Amino acid sequence: MILLHLFLVAITVSTTFSIEVNPKIFINNAECLVDLSTQLVKGECRLSLENNDDKPVNSVLYAFEPSIKSHVSFISAHQVFESNRLSLNVKPVILSGHEDKQFYQIDFNASRPLRSKGRAPLVVEYVLINALYPHPEEITQKDRQLMMFYGNAYLYSPYKSLKSSVKFQTGTRRIEDYTNINPVSLSSGDIIYGPFGSLEPFAYTQISLHYDNNTPFLKVTKLTRTIELSHWGNVAVTEVIDLVHHGAKLKGSFSRYDYQRETNSGISSVKSFKMYLPASATSVYYRDVIGNISTSNQRTLLDSVELDIRPRFPLFGGWKTHYTIGYNVPAYEYLYNSGEDYFLKMRLVDHLYDNMIIEDVTVRIILPEGSVDLDLKTTHPIIRLPDSLHYTYLDTIGRPTIQLQMSNVVESHISDFELKYKFPKVFMFHEPLIVIIAIYILFLTVIIWVRLDFSIAKDGQSETRQRISGIISAIIHHFERRASVYNSWDETLNKLKHSKDVSAYNTASKQIQADYKNESTSINELATKLKTESSELSDKLNEVQKAEKNLKELFGQTQSLYIDKLITGKVGRNQFVDLDSGLKRKKDECLEKINQLLKSLN
């Protein structure tokens, strides 16, 4: 992480060895305030600069001692004129002969340089990370957490100072020990060194402060933030976080009973912390490797969404956790366009928790498929990795993805990035057309698969079965038609029985016999074809034909009974009823037999 941070510093240095310390600049008065109450060391130095040179000065230098060099995460400077705050440009530089120190060049506004023989106020703010050390390094569950800070009793500057003082705020009255250098004073947890008189450049006397600090010492060792933009109106943000408690490590076992029963048990542990999301964030989720963590709470405020992050277990020193945060925000709040030109502006890194430290950050910005001419601008130095392509649903050529890296990030680094790109409007119809084409191909494939035979060789048995099935279906159809002929014949006989009109019966009988003959002829032709295909089914059909022949004979006997005996009066009523009932019963039995035999043909 330190190497990455040094690389970020190095890439911003333009002219490194041409810078020199101007000996005609000195500090009239310096008041420095160093806040040690959290895991971050936050400093603010108010300087009154004087220029004894014969010409105006456009920039000055601010320095950190070698022991602090690797801990500097953020620095800024500004001037205040008539209640107006004027931010100044700050960039790291290297001075020849002082490579062990860290220097920053502060450029004055072109309209307000440090004039010759003039004075100018300057406020420098900085943040140090990993500058507090647990002492002792291991504590039990019931112990309080003590921190050690090593610093400088004086203002560390490349310029001579006439008057200066440094105030350290510990935020507690529990101070174990501090270095005694006159003049020094202690008041309500604030340790003040000075005021000192004239000090030479790079004045340094190491001091140590040992005090009680039980604030959360949480550090994100790795953050992967993915911003996925959709032109259909949504921006999906996902953050994968590895978090560790880097305070004094827990010594011994952990007792959940004591932790819940005693208020002072595990006072340095972290039960929960708050994360602030954009006010328009929706569909927020918080999960770890097990699943969604339902103990978290979400509250909507006027300007943000407050998410109470509560891990499954309290975090003691040395304990780690891994979780994922995700949410959606509407694209219209961050995305602007004019024709095919688009402009995306949103935060590169967002608020994870108060006084956050992020050692390693990877940001992935995924743009819609078809985006070109990407132009990215950021406020703070970053490392831009080679662009790549991201594939997801319905993608063909891939979505352009910008990958960025940062290190040693604190809340002061939270700022917006600006991304310009072009997006042809025709790509808006890209995915819908893919869906339409896919559905069309699916239906076309099904149609071809069902209707075509892709077999290499013909299946003779299958073709035979198909021919036999067709013949049987035709035979059954004609048998059904012949059955309707029998029904007509039966109705005509019933009319004859009541009307005794033989002439009308003979007329109707001629048509019935003609229909019967046509159906029988068709059946016989089909029976001949069936015999060539299947002898077994042909034998079953012969049995059906025999049964049908018996049925026709029964109808003939019924006709003879009605014409020859009933109408001529050769048979009595009772005897007729017996004979007619017997013939009807036999016809029904014969019809049942024919139906059973026809079923056996299938």
ZAROMI-27476 format. One line per field, with one value per residue (C-alpha): x, y, z; residue number from 1. Coordinates in steps of 0.1 Angstrom, whole numbers, plus 5000, padded with zeros to 4 digits. Layout:
% ZAROMI-27476
u c(X,...) .
v c(Y,...) .
w c(Z,...) .
num c(NUM,...) .
This chain:
% ZAROMI-27476
u c(5000,5028,5045,5012,5008,5044,5037,5006,5028,5055,5032,5020,5055,5064,5098,5113,5149,5145,5126,5145,5136,5134,5154,5137,5104,5097,5067,5056,5032,5020,4992,4988,4960,4963,4932,4941,4906,4898,4918,4928,4953,4938,4960,4953,4981,4973,5004,5012,5038,5060,5081,5113,5123,5123,5098,5064,5063,5038,5043,5056,5066,5050,5070,5065,5093,5106,5088,5054,5061,5046,5014,5003,4970,4955,4966,4949,4955,4933,4933,4905,4899,4870,4852,4857,4876,4900,4913,4948,4965,4987,5011,5039,5075,5110,5139,5174,5193,5160,5147,5139,5113,5079,5074,5042,5042,5013,5006,4990,4962,4977,4958,4969,5006,5027,5038,5073,5076,5040,5022,4996,4976,4976,4957,4970,4949,4961,4951,4975,4966,4981,4999,4985,4999,4981,5001,4998,4993,4970,4942,4916,4879,4875,4905,4905,4924,4955,4971,5006,5014,5049,5051,5070,5068,5075,5062,5081,5088,5115,5112,5123,5095,5093,5065,5047,5027,5012,4981,4972,4936,4932,4894,4898,4910,4926,4962,4987,5019,5032,5067,5074,5092,5089,5067,5039,5005,4977,4940,4909,4928,4945,4983,4998,5035,5046,5044,5080,5102,5124,5129,5153,5140,5132,5132,5124,5121,5102,5074,5051,5016,5001,4963,4930,4913,4883,4869,4864,4897,4883,4902,4891,4919,4902,4873,4859,4833,4814,4793,4771,4753,4722,4706,4673,4673,4693,4728,4736,4763,4779,4807,4826,4844,4871,4871,4894,4897,4933,4933,4947,4942,4919,4939,4922,4888,4856,4827,4793,4777,4801,4798,4761,4760,4787,4785,4823,4831,4845,4845,4870,4850,4827,4791,4779,4787,4767,4770,4755,4741,4727,4692,4677,4692,4667,4667,4695,4709,4736,4749,4780,4790,4761,4734,4714,4720,4686,4698,4708,4685,4678,4665,4657,4669,4664,4698,4709,4699,4714,4723,4731,4757,4757,4780,4770,4795,4812,4846,4876,4912,4925,4890,4879,4846,4837,4804,4787,4766,4744,4718,4703,4701,4682,4704,4688,4705,4740,4738,4734,4733,4731,4724,4750,4773,4769,4783,4784,4792,4791,4813,4843,4843,4814,4811,4816,4818,4830,4867,4872,4905,4907,4940,4932,4904,4894,4867,4850,4828,4807,4792,4764,4775,4785,4800,4831,4856,4859,4873,4877,4887,4892,4900,4927,4956,4946,4960,4940,4943,4938,4902,4884,4851,4823,4798,4763,4729,4723,4757,4775,4805,4809,4804,4834,4848,4871,4892,4908,4930,4936,4953,4952,4918,4900,4868,4886,4891,4854,4848,4831,4846,4836,4833,4824,4817,4797,4768,4752,4714,4710,4725,4693,4675,4704,4691,4654,4664,4685,4654,4632,4657,4663,4625,4622,4651,4636,4602,4619,4640,4610,4592,4621,4627,4590,4584,4616,4631,4668,4675,4703,4685,4648,4632,4612,4594,4583,4570,4551,4535,4524,4508,4491,4478,4464,4446,4431,4419,4402,4387,4372,4359,4340,4327,4313,4296,4282,4270,4250,4235,4223,4208,4188,4178,4166,4145,4129,4119,4103,4083,4072,4061,4037,4026,4027,4034,4055,4059,4074,4097,4110,4117,4138,4154,4169,4189,4200,4213,4231,4249,4257,4272,4294,4308,4313,4332,4355,4361,4370,4395,4412,4412,4431,4457,4459,4465,4497,4510,4500,4485,4478,4456,4440,4429,4413,4396,4382,4366,4350,4337,4322,4305,4292,4278,4259,4245,4233,4216,4198,4185,4173,4154,4138,4127,4112,4094,4078,4068,4062,4045,4034,4018,4002,3989,4007,4019,4001,4009,4026,4046,4057,4069,4089,4105,4112,4127,4150,4163,4169,4189,4210,4217,4228,4252,4265,4271,4290,4312,4319,4329,4353,4369,4374,4391,4416,4427,4443) .
v c(5000,5024,5017,5025,5057,5068,5061,5083,5110,5106,5108,5143,5158,5179,5195,5178,5190,5226,5237,5254,5268,5306,5318,5352,5338,5332,5325,5353,5331,5295,5279,5242,5220,5182,5161,5126,5117,5092,5067,5096,5122,5155,5185,5222,5248,5285,5303,5340,5342,5372,5378,5398,5393,5421,5403,5386,5348,5326,5295,5282,5248,5228,5199,5167,5150,5117,5097,5111,5110,5076,5084,5115,5106,5140,5177,5209,5246,5277,5314,5334,5369,5389,5357,5342,5309,5306,5271,5267,5242,5217,5192,5170,5179,5166,5188,5179,5169,5164,5131,5117,5144,5150,5184,5199,5230,5254,5277,5311,5325,5344,5376,5372,5363,5368,5403,5417,5429,5417,5392,5366,5341,5305,5275,5240,5209,5174,5138,5111,5074,5045,5071,5058,5026,5004,5002,4976,4957,4931,4937,4915,4919,4941,4964,4998,5006,5028,5045,5059,5088,5100,5135,5167,5194,5221,5232,5213,5238,5246,5282,5300,5307,5336,5322,5289,5265,5230,5218,5181,5172,5137,5139,5122,5130,5096,5104,5079,5098,5126,5141,5171,5198,5234,5252,5225,5225,5200,5211,5189,5164,5190,5191,5223,5227,5263,5291,5289,5317,5318,5283,5274,5255,5218,5221,5187,5172,5139,5137,5107,5108,5078,5081,5064,5061,5037,5051,5026,5016,5002,5000,4988,4967,4963,4980,4970,4995,4988,5015,5000,5026,5019,5043,5028,5050,5033,5033,5002,5005,4976,4977,4946,4954,4937,4953,4948,4962,4973,4984,4965,4928,4908,4886,4855,4842,4861,4858,4867,4866,4892,4913,4916,4918,4944,4978,4983,4949,4952,4990,4992,4968,4979,4967,4988,5018,5041,5044,5073,5066,5091,5104,5087,5053,5024,4986,4987,4953,4943,4908,4887,4852,4836,4858,4890,4905,4915,4932,4963,4993,5019,5054,5080,5115,5147,5147,5110,5075,5063,5026,5012,4984,4958,4928,4893,4896,4926,4934,4932,4940,4918,4906,4908,4908,4907,4921,4935,4967,4974,4999,5017,5054,5070,5079,5113,5127,5119,5116,5144,5143,5164,5143,5115,5133,5121,5134,5113,5129,5111,5101,5080,5068,5072,5074,5040,5051,5080,5086,5059,5045,5026,5010,4998,5009,4995,5013,4998,5021,5000,5020,5009,4988,5009,5038,5053,5083,5080,5110,5108,5136,5132,5156,5135,5115,5080,5050,5042,5006,4995,4996,4963,4949,4936,4910,4905,4896,4903,4918,4911,4934,4940,4970,4994,4993,5019,5005,5028,5023,5045,5040,5054,5070,5090,5110,5141,5123,5119,5139,5136,5123,5136,5112,5122,5097,5093,5068,5063,5063,5033,5012,5018,4993,4968,4947,4947,4936,4908,4896,4897,4879,4852,4845,4844,4819,4798,4795,4788,4761,4744,4745,4729,4703,4692,4691,4677,4643,4645,4607,4594,4562,4555,4534,4506,4494,4529,4535,4502,4511,4544,4527,4501,4529,4548,4516,4508,4543,4542,4508,4520,4551,4529,4506,4536,4547,4512,4513,4544,4524,4498,4525,4537,4502,4497,4530,4519,4485,4503,4524,4493,4476,4505,4516,4481,4500,4475,4498,4526,4502,4487,4522,4531,4497,4502,4533,4515,4485,4508,4526,4493,4480,4511,4508,4471,4475,4501,4479,4449,4470,4481,4446,4435,4462,4453,4416,4426,4446,4425,4390,4392,4422,4408,4377,4400,4420,4387,4379,4414,4407,4374,4390,4417,4391,4375,4410,4414,4380,4390,4422,4400,4377,4408,4420,4386,4385,4419,4414,4377,4370,4402,4419,4388,4377,4344,4349,4359,4390,4372,4350,4381,4399,4369,4365,4402,4405,4375,4390,4424,4408,4389,4421,4439,4411,4410,4448,4445,4418,4439,4469,4448,4433,4468,4480,4451,4464,4496) .
w c(5000,5008,4974,4957,4976,4968,4931,4933,4947,4922,4891,4902,4905,4875,4883,4913,4918,4906,4938,4965,4999,4998,5029,5028,5038,5075,5097,5121,5140,5138,5157,5151,5163,5161,5168,5183,5195,5167,5146,5122,5132,5119,5118,5112,5111,5109,5096,5092,5064,5057,5026,5030,4994,4968,4946,4952,4959,4941,4962,4995,5009,5037,5051,5072,5092,5080,5107,5095,5057,5051,5071,5052,5034,5026,5026,5016,5020,5019,5027,5042,5030,5044,5054,5019,5018,4988,4982,4970,4948,4967,4950,4963,4954,4962,4973,4965,4997,5016,5000,5035,5041,5025,5009,4994,4972,4979,4950,4958,4936,4907,4918,4955,4957,4988,4980,4987,5023,5028,5050,5041,5062,5053,5067,5061,5069,5068,5077,5089,5089,5109,5131,5163,5179,5205,5237,5250,5217,5233,5258,5275,5269,5299,5294,5280,5248,5251,5221,5216,5193,5184,5170,5171,5198,5173,5139,5113,5086,5060,5071,5103,5127,5152,5173,5173,5194,5189,5206,5208,5215,5229,5236,5270,5305,5308,5298,5310,5301,5278,5271,5293,5273,5286,5281,5282,5297,5302,5303,5300,5279,5257,5257,5245,5236,5235,5226,5215,5204,5174,5158,5131,5100,5105,5142,5157,5192,5194,5219,5228,5241,5258,5263,5264,5229,5226,5194,5165,5149,5117,5085,5051,5037,5003,4987,4952,4941,4909,4892,4864,4843,4823,4798,4807,4838,4866,4881,4902,4928,4945,4971,4983,5016,5036,5071,5100,5136,5137,5174,5203,5197,5219,5244,5257,5249,5241,5265,5250,5285,5300,5268,5272,5310,5317,5301,5301,5287,5252,5253,5224,5202,5174,5175,5146,5125,5102,5064,5045,5010,4984,4993,4962,4970,4967,4969,4995,5006,5030,5030,5039,5028,5047,5033,5040,5074,5086,5118,5098,5098,5071,5078,5052,5060,5041,5023,5026,5035,5068,5069,5103,5096,5123,5117,5129,5157,5175,5161,5185,5177,5150,5140,5104,5084,5048,5034,5003,5001,4970,4960,4930,4922,4893,4864,4858,4889,4877,4839,4814,4777,4745,4715,4715,4740,4776,4809,4841,4874,4907,4936,4930,4966,4990,5028,5045,5081,5101,5101,5076,5063,5030,5022,4987,4964,4931,4912,4881,4860,4836,4807,4783,4753,4724,4744,4728,4733,4771,4789,4827,4851,4888,4916,4934,4919,4908,4888,4858,4848,4811,4801,4796,4785,4807,4794,4809,4796,4759,4754,4721,4718,4756,4778,4781,4817,4833,4862,4887,4918,4948,4982,5017,5011,5039,5039,5027,4994,4987,4956,4922,4890,4856,4827,4791,4764,4732,4728,4693,4697,4675,4703,4724,4701,4703,4731,4721,4686,4701,4721,4690,4668,4695,4698,4660,4657,4686,4668,4635,4650,4666,4633,4614,4641,4641,4604,4590,4592,4598,4599,4577,4566,4563,4590,4572,4602,4611,4576,4577,4610,4596,4565,4587,4610,4580,4567,4601,4605,4571,4579,4612,4594,4569,4596,4614,4582,4577,4614,4604,4575,4600,4622,4591,4583,4619,4618,4584,4600,4629,4605,4586,4619,4626,4591,4574,4542,4523,4492,4512,4529,4496,4483,4514,4515,4480,4491,4523,4504,4479,4508,4525,4493,4488,4523,4521,4488,4504,4534,4512,4492,4524,4538,4507,4513,4550,4542,4523,4553,4583,4582,4619,4616,4585,4605,4631,4604,4589,4623,4623,4588,4599,4629,4605,4582,4611,4619,4583,4585,4617,4600,4571,4595,4611,4576,4568,4602,4595,4558,4555,4589,4607,4578,4563,4598,4599,4634,4666,4686,4715,4693,4672,4703,4714,4680,4676,4711,4704,4672,4689,4716,4691,4671,4702,4711,4675,4676,4709,4695,4664,4685,4707,4676,4661,4692,4690,4655,4671) .
num c(1,2,3,4,5,6,7,8,9,10,11,12,13,14,15,16,17,18,19,20,21,22,23,24,25,26,27,28,29,30,31,32,33,34,35,36,37,38,39,40,41,42,43,44,45,46,47,48,49,50,51,52,53,54,55,56,57,58,59,60,61,62,63,64,65,66,67,68,69,70,71,72,73,74,75,76,77,78,79,80,81,82,83,84,85,86,87,88,89,90,91,92,93,94,95,96,97,98,99,100,101,102,103,104,105,106,107,108,109,110,111,112,113,114,115,116,117,118,119,120,121,122,123,124,125,126,127,128,129,130,131,132,133,134,135,136,137,138,139,140,141,142,143,144,145,146,147,148,149,150,151,152,153,154,155,156,157,158,159,160,161,162,163,164,165,166,167,168,169,170,171,172,173,174,175,176,177,178,179,180,181,182,183,184,185,186,187,188,189,190,191,192,193,194,195,196,197,198,199,200,201,202,203,204,205,206,207,208,209,210,211,212,213,214,215,216,217,218,219,220,221,222,223,224,225,226,227,228,229,230,231,232,233,234,235,236,237,238,239,240,241,242,243,244,245,246,247,248,249,250,251,252,253,254,255,256,257,258,259,260,261,262,263,264,265,266,267,268,269,270,271,272,273,274,275,276,277,278,279,280,281,282,283,284,285,286,287,288,289,290,291,292,293,294,295,296,297,298,299,300,301,302,303,304,305,306,307,308,309,310,311,312,313,314,315,316,317,318,319,320,321,322,323,324,325,326,327,328,329,330,331,332,333,334,335,336,337,338,339,340,341,342,343,344,345,346,347,348,349,350,351,352,353,354,355,356,357,358,359,360,361,362,363,364,365,366,367,368,369,370,371,372,373,374,375,376,377,378,379,380,381,382,383,384,385,386,387,388,389,390,391,392,393,394,395,396,397,398,399,400,401,402,403,404,405,406,407,408,409,410,411,412,413,414,415,416,417,418,419,420,421,422,423,424,425,426,427,428,429,430,431,432,433,434,435,436,437,438,439,440,441,442,443,444,445,446,447,448,449,450,451,452,453,454,455,456,457,458,459,460,461,462,463,464,465,466,467,468,469,470,471,472,473,474,475,476,477,478,479,480,481,482,483,484,485,486,487,488,489,490,491,492,493,494,495,496,497,498,499,500,501,502,503,504,505,506,507,508,509,510,511,512,513,514,515,516,517,518,519,520,521,522,523,524,525,526,527,528,529,530,531,532,533,534,535,536,537,538,539,540,541,542,543,544,545,546,547,548,549,550,551,552,553,554,555,556,557,558,559,560,561,562,563,564,565,566,567,568,569,570,571,572,573,574,575,576,577,578,579,580,581,582,583,584,585,586,587,588,589,590,591,592,593,594,595,596,597,598,599,600,601,602) .
